[in-house]
Amino acid sequence: MVSLERRRALSWLGGAGLFALSAGRGAHAADPVQDHAMAVVHPARPAPAFSLQDINGKTHTLAEYRGKVVLVNFWATWCPPCRQEMPSIEKLYLSMKGRPFEVLALDQGETLNQVFSYMGQLDPSPTFPVLLDAKSEAANAFGVMGIPTTYLIDKQGFIVRQAVGGRDYTNPEIRRIIEELMR
């Protein structure tokens, strides 16, 4: 099991390294993108079940989203790449309204107050479910080693793609992958 301290260190180091790489290409510090790729998970594996409360106290289970493509994002408020990519996840989510697609953002190890106050700082503020994985139990079940880490789960409940590090989820390649999975 990976300790919260180790996970934070890995996330910070990964974010710092990715930031340095993007800065070397002439990118701006506000750019959320380090990469557009989402690696294929081969063979696809069943997504671990979880049941977590959102910031409004409503319980969500992964099973209730069967039949939809689900983007599961593991993140934390202290993680710079997480902060940068969250608005692009919201834009993707809004662009897919009414389609068989859902986003679940699982905060790692923070309190409701920390997460709630952070949500008000984002533009646009997320309208998808933001869940509290206070003990990182879901993250451990998925095998998350650093954050942000994002998984795409197909309509049958299998993890088919993953990404470690920040992404711009409005990228056409990511949208194409999701569109194919929704068919």
C-alpha positions as CSV (number, residue, x, y, z in Angstrom):
1,M,0.0,0.0,0.0
2,V,1.3,3.5,-0.9
3,S,1.3,6.0,1.9
4,L,-0.4,9.4,1.4
5,E,3.0,11.1,2.0
6,R,4.6,9.0,-0.8
7,R,1.7,9.6,-3.1
8,R,2.0,13.4,-2.5
9,A,5.7,13.3,-3.1
10,L,5.3,11.3,-6.4
11,S,2.6,13.8,-7.5
12,W,4.7,16.8,-6.7
13,L,7.8,15.4,-8.4
14,G,5.8,14.4,-11.4
15,G,4.0,17.7,-11.6
16,A,7.3,19.6,-11.2
17,G,9.0,17.5,-13.8
18,L,6.2,17.9,-16.3
19,F,6.0,21.6,-15.6
20,A,9.7,21.9,-16.3
21,L,9.3,20.0,-19.6
22,S,6.4,22.2,-20.7
23,A,8.3,25.4,-19.7
24,G,11.2,24.3,-21.8
25,R,8.9,24.1,-24.8
26,G,7.8,27.8,-24.3
27,A,4.5,26.8,-22.7
28,H,2.8,29.1,-20.1
29,A,2.6,28.0,-16.4
30,A,-1.2,28.0,-16.7
31,D,-1.2,25.3,-19.5
32,P,-2.9,22.2,-18.1
33,V,-1.4,19.9,-20.7
34,Q,1.6,17.7,-20.3
35,D,0.3,15.1,-22.7
36,H,-2.8,14.3,-24.6
37,A,-2.3,10.5,-24.6
38,M,-4.4,8.1,-22.7
39,A,-2.6,4.7,-22.6
40,V,-4.6,1.6,-23.7
41,V,-5.0,-0.8,-20.8
42,H,-4.4,-4.3,-22.2
43,P,-5.9,-6.4,-21.3
44,A,-8.8,-4.3,-20.1
45,R,-9.6,-5.1,-16.4
46,P,-12.7,-4.8,-14.3
47,A,-12.9,-1.5,-12.5
48,P,-12.9,-1.9,-8.7
49,A,-16.2,-1.3,-7.1
50,F,-16.5,1.7,-4.7
51,S,-19.1,3.6,-2.8
52,L,-18.3,7.1,-1.8
53,Q,-20.1,10.3,-0.7
54,D,-20.0,13.4,-2.7
55,I,-19.5,16.9,-1.3
56,N,-23.3,17.2,-0.8
57,G,-23.5,13.9,1.2
58,K,-25.0,11.8,-1.6
59,T,-23.6,8.3,-1.9
60,H,-22.4,7.2,-5.4
61,T,-21.4,3.7,-6.4
62,L,-19.5,3.0,-9.6
63,A,-22.0,0.2,-10.4
64,E,-24.8,2.8,-10.8
65,Y,-23.0,4.2,-13.9
66,R,-22.9,0.8,-15.8
67,G,-24.0,1.4,-19.4
68,K,-22.1,4.7,-19.5
69,V,-18.5,5.6,-20.3
70,V,-17.1,6.9,-17.0
71,L,-14.0,9.1,-16.6
72,V,-12.7,8.5,-13.1
73,N,-10.2,11.2,-12.0
74,F,-8.1,10.8,-8.8
75,W,-6.9,14.2,-7.6
76,A,-6.3,16.5,-4.6
77,T,-6.5,20.3,-4.0
78,W,-2.8,20.6,-3.3
79,C,-1.8,19.0,-6.6
80,P,-0.8,21.7,-9.3
81,P,-1.6,19.5,-12.4
82,C,-4.9,18.5,-10.8
83,R,-5.8,22.2,-10.4
84,Q,-4.9,22.9,-14.0
85,E,-6.8,20.0,-15.6
86,M,-10.0,20.3,-13.6
87,P,-11.6,23.1,-15.7
88,S,-10.9,21.1,-18.9
89,I,-12.7,18.1,-17.4
90,E,-15.7,20.3,-16.6
91,K,-15.7,21.6,-20.2
92,L,-15.6,18.0,-21.5
93,Y,-18.4,17.0,-19.1
94,L,-20.6,19.9,-20.2
95,S,-20.0,19.1,-23.9
96,M,-21.2,15.5,-23.3
97,K,-24.4,16.3,-21.4
98,G,-27.3,14.0,-22.3
99,R,-25.0,11.3,-23.7
100,P,-23.9,8.0,-22.0
101,F,-20.9,9.7,-20.3
102,E,-20.1,10.5,-16.7
103,V,-17.3,12.1,-14.7
104,L,-16.4,11.1,-11.2
105,A,-13.6,13.1,-9.5
106,L,-12.3,11.3,-6.4
107,D,-10.4,13.6,-4.0
108,Q,-7.6,12.0,-2.1
109,G,-7.3,12.3,1.7
110,E,-8.8,15.7,2.3
111,T,-11.7,17.0,4.4
112,L,-15.1,18.1,3.0
113,N,-14.2,21.7,4.0
114,Q,-11.0,21.6,2.1
115,V,-12.6,20.3,-1.1
116,F,-15.7,22.4,-0.8
117,S,-13.7,25.7,-0.5
118,Y,-11.5,24.6,-3.4
119,M,-14.5,24.1,-5.7
120,G,-15.4,27.7,-5.4
121,Q,-12.0,28.7,-6.7
122,L,-12.4,26.9,-10.1
123,D,-13.7,28.5,-13.2
124,P,-15.8,26.8,-14.3
125,S,-16.7,25.1,-11.1
126,P,-17.3,21.4,-11.5
127,T,-20.9,20.2,-11.9
128,F,-20.0,16.5,-12.0
129,P,-19.9,14.5,-8.8
130,V,-16.9,15.2,-6.6
131,L,-16.4,12.3,-4.3
132,L,-14.4,12.1,-1.0
133,D,-11.9,9.2,-1.0
134,A,-10.7,10.2,2.5
135,K,-8.7,7.1,3.2
136,S,-7.6,6.6,-0.5
137,E,-9.3,3.2,-0.5
138,A,-10.6,3.5,-4.0
139,A,-7.3,4.8,-5.2
140,N,-5.5,1.8,-3.7
141,A,-8.0,-0.6,-5.3
142,F,-7.4,1.0,-8.7
143,G,-3.6,0.9,-8.1
144,V,-3.1,4.7,-8.3
145,M,0.6,5.5,-7.7
146,G,0.5,9.3,-8.2
147,I,-2.0,12.1,-9.0
148,P,-3.6,13.1,-11.1
149,T,-4.4,9.7,-12.5
150,T,-7.5,9.2,-14.7
151,Y,-9.2,6.1,-16.0
152,L,-11.7,5.6,-18.7
153,I,-14.2,2.9,-17.9
154,D,-16.2,1.4,-20.7
155,K,-20.0,0.7,-20.6
156,Q,-19.4,-2.8,-19.4
157,G,-17.4,-1.6,-16.4
158,F,-13.8,-2.4,-17.7
159,I,-10.9,0.0,-17.4
160,V,-9.8,0.5,-21.0
161,R,-7.6,3.7,-20.9
162,Q,-5.5,5.5,-18.3
163,A,-3.5,8.6,-17.9
164,V,-1.0,9.7,-15.3
165,G,-0.3,13.4,-15.1
166,G,-2.3,16.4,-16.1
167,R,-4.2,16.5,-19.4
168,D,-6.3,18.9,-21.4
169,Y,-9.5,16.9,-21.6
170,T,-10.9,19.2,-24.3
171,N,-8.3,17.8,-26.7
172,P,-9.9,16.3,-29.9
173,E,-8.0,13.0,-29.5
174,I,-9.4,12.4,-26.0
175,R,-12.9,13.3,-27.2
176,R,-12.5,10.8,-30.1
177,I,-11.5,8.0,-27.7
178,I,-14.6,8.7,-25.6
179,E,-16.9,9.0,-28.6
180,E,-15.7,5.5,-29.8
181,L,-16.4,4.1,-26.3
182,M,-19.9,5.5,-26.3
183,R,-20.8,3.7,-29.5
